[in-house]
Amino acid sequence: MSENWVKIFSTDLLYKAEIARGVLEENEIKAVVLNKQDSAYVSIGLFELYVNKENVLRASNLIKEIKYE
């Protein structure tokens, strides 16, 4: 990833990463989910959410407000 992108969230559940990405994009913040899970052992690894470094503070605050359950 480019040095302009910063990881702001990680989870072992894809749906949580996609919900977070959706919330950010609804607020006009471009976000990317990277799948860092091992292809042979799906239970090993995480899904990581990245945003441009200029949006880190705003994106982090939005992520904290998400209720997944």
DSSP file (Angstrom, degrees, kcal/mol; ACC not computed):
  #  RESIDUE AA STRUCTURE BP1 BP2  ACC     N-H-->O    O-->H-N    N-H-->O    O-->H-N    TCO  KAPPA ALPHA  PHI   PSI    X-CA   Y-CA   Z-CA
    1    1 A M              0   0    0      0, 0.0     2,-0.0     0, 0.0     0, 0.0   0.000 360.0 360.0 360.0 152.2    0.0    0.0    0.0
    2    2 A S    >   -     0   0    0      1,-0.1     3,-1.7     2,-0.0     0, 0.0  -0.285 360.0-113.0 -66.8 156.0    1.0    3.5   -0.6
    3    3 A E  T 3  S+     0   0    0      1,-0.3    -1,-0.1     3,-0.0    50,-0.0   0.611 113.4  69.8 -67.8 -10.3    2.4    5.6    2.3
    4    4 A N  T 3  S+     0   0    0     48,-0.1    49,-3.2    49,-0.0     2,-0.4   0.562  85.8  81.4 -82.5  -8.4   -0.7    7.7    2.0
    5    5 A W  E <   -A   52   0A   0     -3,-1.7     2,-0.4    47,-0.3    47,-0.2  -0.815  61.6-167.3-103.7 139.6   -2.9    4.9    3.3
    6    6 A V  E     -A   51   0A   0     45,-3.1    45,-2.1    -2,-0.4     2,-0.4  -0.980  23.0-123.3-129.1 135.0   -3.3    4.1    7.0
    7    7 A K  E     +A   50   0A   0     -2,-0.4    43,-0.2    43,-0.2     3,-0.1  -0.633  35.3 165.5 -75.5 126.9   -4.8    1.1    8.7
    8    8 A I  E     +     0   0A   0     41,-2.8     2,-0.3    -2,-0.4    -1,-0.2   0.514  60.5  20.7-118.1  -9.8   -7.6    2.2   11.1
    9    9 A F  E     -A   49   0A   0     40,-1.1    40,-3.1     2,-0.0    -1,-0.3  -0.988  54.4-177.1-159.0 144.7   -9.4   -1.0   11.9
   10   10 A S  E     +A   48   0A   0     -2,-0.3     2,-0.3    38,-0.2    38,-0.2  -0.993  10.4 162.8-146.0 148.4   -8.9   -4.7   11.8
   11   11 A T  E     -A   47   0A   0     36,-2.1    36,-3.6    -2,-0.3    -2,-0.0  -0.975  42.4-129.2-155.5 159.9  -11.1   -7.7   12.5
   12   12 A D  S    S+     0   0    0     -2,-0.3     2,-0.5    34,-0.2    36,-0.1   0.415  91.1  79.8 -93.1   1.7  -11.3  -11.4   11.9
   13   13 A L    >>  -     0   0    0      1,-0.1     4,-1.5    34,-0.1     3,-0.6  -0.940  66.4-155.1-115.0 119.6  -14.9  -11.0   10.6
   14   14 A L  H 3> S+     0   0    0     -2,-0.5     4,-2.5     1,-0.2     5,-0.2   0.872  92.4  59.9 -59.5 -39.8  -15.4   -9.9    7.1
   15   15 A Y  H 3> S+     0   0    0      1,-0.2     4,-2.3     2,-0.2    -1,-0.2   0.857 103.5  51.5 -62.2 -33.8  -18.9   -8.5    7.7
   16   16 A K  H <> S+     0   0    0     -3,-0.6     4,-2.3     2,-0.2    -1,-0.2   0.911 110.6  48.2 -67.8 -41.5  -17.6   -6.1   10.3
   17   17 A A  H  X S+     0   0    0     -4,-1.5     4,-2.3     1,-0.2    -2,-0.2   0.898 113.2  48.0 -64.3 -40.0  -14.9   -4.7    7.9
   18   18 A E  H  X S+     0   0    0     -4,-2.5     4,-2.4     2,-0.2    -2,-0.2   0.869 110.5  50.9 -71.1 -36.6  -17.5   -4.3    5.2
   19   19 A I  H  X S+     0   0    0     -4,-2.3     4,-2.5    -5,-0.2    -2,-0.2   0.942 112.0  47.9 -62.9 -46.3  -20.0   -2.5    7.5
   20   20 A A  H  X S+     0   0    0     -4,-2.3     4,-2.2     1,-0.2    -2,-0.2   0.911 111.9  49.5 -61.1 -43.4  -17.2   -0.2    8.6
   21   21 A R  H  X S+     0   0    0     -4,-2.3     4,-2.6     1,-0.2    -1,-0.2   0.911 110.7  50.9 -61.8 -42.5  -16.2    0.5    5.0
   22   22 A G  H  X S+     0   0    0     -4,-2.4     4,-2.1     2,-0.2    -2,-0.2   0.903 108.9  50.4 -62.5 -42.4  -19.8    1.1    4.1
   23   23 A V  H  X S+     0   0    0     -4,-2.5     4,-1.0     2,-0.2    -1,-0.2   0.917 112.2  47.9 -62.2 -43.3  -20.2    3.7    6.9
   24   24 A L  H ><>S+     0   0    0     -4,-2.2     5,-2.4     1,-0.2     3,-0.6   0.924 111.4  49.1 -64.6 -44.0  -17.1    5.5    5.8
   25   25 A E  H ><5S+     0   0    0     -4,-2.6     3,-1.6     1,-0.3    -1,-0.2   0.842 105.5  57.8 -67.7 -31.5  -18.1    5.6    2.2
   26   26 A E  H 3<5S+     0   0    0     -4,-2.1    -1,-0.3     1,-0.3    -2,-0.2   0.782 107.5  49.6 -63.8 -26.0  -21.6    6.9    3.2
   27   27 A N  T <<5S-     0   0    0     -4,-1.0    -1,-0.3    -3,-0.6    -2,-0.2   0.079 126.0-105.1 -99.7  21.4  -19.6    9.8    4.8
   28   28 A E  T < 5S+     0   0    0     -3,-1.6     2,-0.5     1,-0.2    -3,-0.2   0.818  78.1 133.6  60.4  36.9  -17.6   10.3    1.6
   29   29 A I      < -     0   0    0     -5,-2.4     2,-0.2    -8,-0.1    -1,-0.2  -0.971  54.6-132.6-115.6 116.8  -14.4    8.7    2.9
   30   30 A K        +     0   0    0     -2,-0.5    22,-0.6    -3,-0.1     2,-0.3  -0.503  33.0 178.9 -68.8 131.0  -12.8    6.3    0.5
   31   31 A A  E     -B   51   0A   0     -2,-0.2     2,-0.4    20,-0.1    20,-0.2  -0.970  17.3-156.4-136.9 150.3  -11.8    3.1    2.3
   32   32 A V  E     -B   50   0A   0     18,-2.2    18,-2.8    -2,-0.3     2,-0.5  -0.991   7.5-149.0-129.7 134.0  -10.2   -0.2    1.3
   33   33 A V  E     -B   49   0A   0     -2,-0.4     2,-0.5    16,-0.2    16,-0.2  -0.905  12.7-161.8-102.1 125.5  -10.5   -3.6    2.9
   34   34 A L  E     -B   48   0A   0     14,-3.1    14,-2.7    -2,-0.5     2,-0.8  -0.922  13.6-138.8-107.1 131.4   -7.5   -5.9    2.6
   35   35 A N  E     +B   47   0A   0     -2,-0.5    12,-0.2    12,-0.2    -2,-0.0  -0.794  27.1 170.1 -89.3 110.1   -7.9   -9.6    3.3
   36   36 A K        +     0   0    0     10,-2.8    10,-0.2    -2,-0.8     2,-0.2   0.144  34.0 126.8-105.5  17.3   -4.9  -10.8    5.3
   37   37 A Q        -     0   0    0      8,-0.3     2,-0.3     9,-0.1     8,-0.3  -0.486  69.0-107.4 -76.3 147.0   -6.3  -14.2    6.0
   38   38 A D        -     0   0    0      6,-2.8     6,-0.2     3,-0.6    -1,-0.1  -0.554  21.3-140.8 -69.9 132.1   -4.3  -17.2    5.2
   39   39 A S  S    S+     0   0    0     -2,-0.3     3,-0.3     1,-0.2    -1,-0.1   0.780 101.2  43.2 -69.5 -25.7   -5.8  -19.0    2.2
   40   40 A A  S    S+     0   0    0      1,-0.3     2,-0.5     2,-0.0    -1,-0.2   0.796 123.3  35.0 -87.9 -30.8   -5.1  -22.5    3.7
   41   41 A Y    >   -     0   0    0      3,-0.2     3,-2.3     1,-0.1    -3,-0.6  -0.823  67.2-174.0-127.3  90.2   -6.2  -21.7    7.2
   42   42 A V  T 3  S+     0   0    0     -2,-0.5    -1,-0.1     1,-0.3    -3,-0.1   0.746  81.3  64.0 -59.9 -25.8   -9.1  -19.2    7.1
   43   43 A S  T 3  S+     0   0    0     -6,-0.1     2,-0.5     3,-0.0    -1,-0.3   0.540  90.5  79.8 -77.1  -4.5   -9.2  -18.8   10.9
   44   44 A I  S <  S+     0   0    0     -3,-2.3    -6,-2.8    -6,-0.2    -3,-0.2  -0.907  84.6  23.8-106.9 124.3   -5.7  -17.3   10.7
   45   45 A G        -     0   0    0     -2,-0.5    -8,-0.3    -8,-0.3     2,-0.3  -0.437  69.8-104.0 114.9 172.2   -5.4  -13.6    9.8
   46   46 A L        -     0   0    0    -10,-0.2   -10,-2.8    -2,-0.1     2,-0.5  -0.830  15.7-119.0-131.9 164.7   -7.5  -10.5    9.7
   47   47 A F  E     -AB  11  35A   0    -36,-3.6   -36,-2.1    -2,-0.3     2,-0.4  -0.948  36.5-157.9-101.6 127.4   -9.4   -8.1    7.5
   48   48 A E  E     -AB  10  34A   0    -14,-2.7   -14,-3.1    -2,-0.5     2,-0.5  -0.890   7.2-148.4-115.0 138.8   -7.8   -4.7    7.6
   49   49 A L  E     -AB   9  33A   0    -40,-3.1   -41,-2.8    -2,-0.4   -40,-1.1  -0.911  17.1-170.9-108.4 126.2   -9.5   -1.4    6.8
   50   50 A Y  E     +AB   7  32A   0    -18,-2.8   -18,-2.2    -2,-0.5     2,-0.3  -0.900   6.9 178.8-118.3 144.2   -7.4    1.5    5.3
   51   51 A V  E     -AB   6  31A   0    -45,-2.1   -45,-3.1    -2,-0.4   -20,-0.1  -0.914  43.0 -83.0-133.4 164.1   -8.1    5.1    4.6
   52   52 A N  E >   -A    5   0A   0    -22,-0.6     3,-2.5    -2,-0.3     4,-0.3  -0.416  44.3-116.6 -64.4 143.1   -6.1    8.0    3.2
   53   53 A K  G >  S+     0   0    0    -49,-3.2     3,-0.9     1,-0.3     4,-0.3   0.745 112.7  63.2 -60.3 -24.5   -4.0    9.6    6.0
   54   54 A E  G 3  S+     0   0    0    -50,-0.2    -1,-0.3     1,-0.2     4,-0.2   0.651 106.9  45.0 -72.8 -13.1   -5.9   12.9    5.7
   55   55 A N  G <> S+     0   0    0     -3,-2.5     4,-2.8     1,-0.1     5,-0.3   0.307  80.6 105.8-109.3   7.0   -9.1   11.1    6.8
   56   56 A V  H <> S+     0   0    0     -3,-0.9     4,-2.7    -4,-0.3     5,-0.2   0.912  80.7  44.3 -58.7 -50.1   -7.7    9.1    9.7
   57   57 A L  H  > S+     0   0    0     -4,-0.3     4,-2.0     2,-0.2    -1,-0.2   0.946 117.8  43.2 -63.6 -49.6   -9.2   11.1   12.6
   58   58 A R  H  > S+     0   0    0      1,-0.2     4,-1.9     2,-0.2    -1,-0.2   0.916 116.5  48.3 -62.7 -43.5  -12.7   11.5   11.1
   59   59 A A  H  X S+     0   0    0     -4,-2.8     4,-2.4     1,-0.2    -2,-0.2   0.903 109.6  52.2 -64.9 -42.3  -12.8    7.9   10.0
   60   60 A S  H  X S+     0   0    0     -4,-2.7     4,-1.9    -5,-0.3    -1,-0.2   0.898 109.1  50.3 -61.6 -40.8  -11.6    6.6   13.4
   61   61 A N  H  X S+     0   0    0     -4,-2.0     4,-0.8    -5,-0.2    -1,-0.2   0.891 110.8  48.9 -65.2 -39.3  -14.3    8.6   15.1
   62   62 A L  H >< S+     0   0    0     -4,-1.9     3,-0.7     1,-0.2     4,-0.4   0.903 109.2  52.8 -65.6 -40.9  -17.0    7.1   12.8
   63   63 A I  H >< S+     0   0    0     -4,-2.4     3,-1.3     1,-0.2    -2,-0.2   0.884 103.4  57.5 -62.3 -39.3  -15.7    3.6   13.3
   64   64 A K  H 3< S+     0   0    0     -4,-1.9    -1,-0.2     1,-0.3    -2,-0.2   0.771 103.0  55.6 -62.8 -25.6  -16.0    4.0   17.1
   65   65 A E  T << S+     0   0    0     -4,-0.8    -1,-0.3    -3,-0.7     2,-0.2   0.567  81.3 111.7 -85.5  -9.6  -19.7    4.8   16.7
   66   66 A I    <   -     0   0    0     -3,-1.3     2,-0.6    -4,-0.4   -46,-0.0  -0.466  52.3-157.9 -72.7 132.9  -20.6    1.6   14.9
   67   67 A K        -     0   0    0     -2,-0.2    -2,-0.1     1,-0.1    -1,-0.1  -0.943  10.3-178.0-108.5 108.8  -22.8   -0.9   16.7
   68   68 A Y              0   0    0     -2,-0.6    -1,-0.1     1,-0.2    -2,-0.0   0.738 360.0 360.0 -81.9 -24.0  -22.4   -4.3   15.1
   69   69 A E              0   0    0      0, 0.0    -1,-0.2     0, 0.0    -2,-0.0   0.396 360.0 360.0-111.0 360.0  -24.8   -6.3   17.2
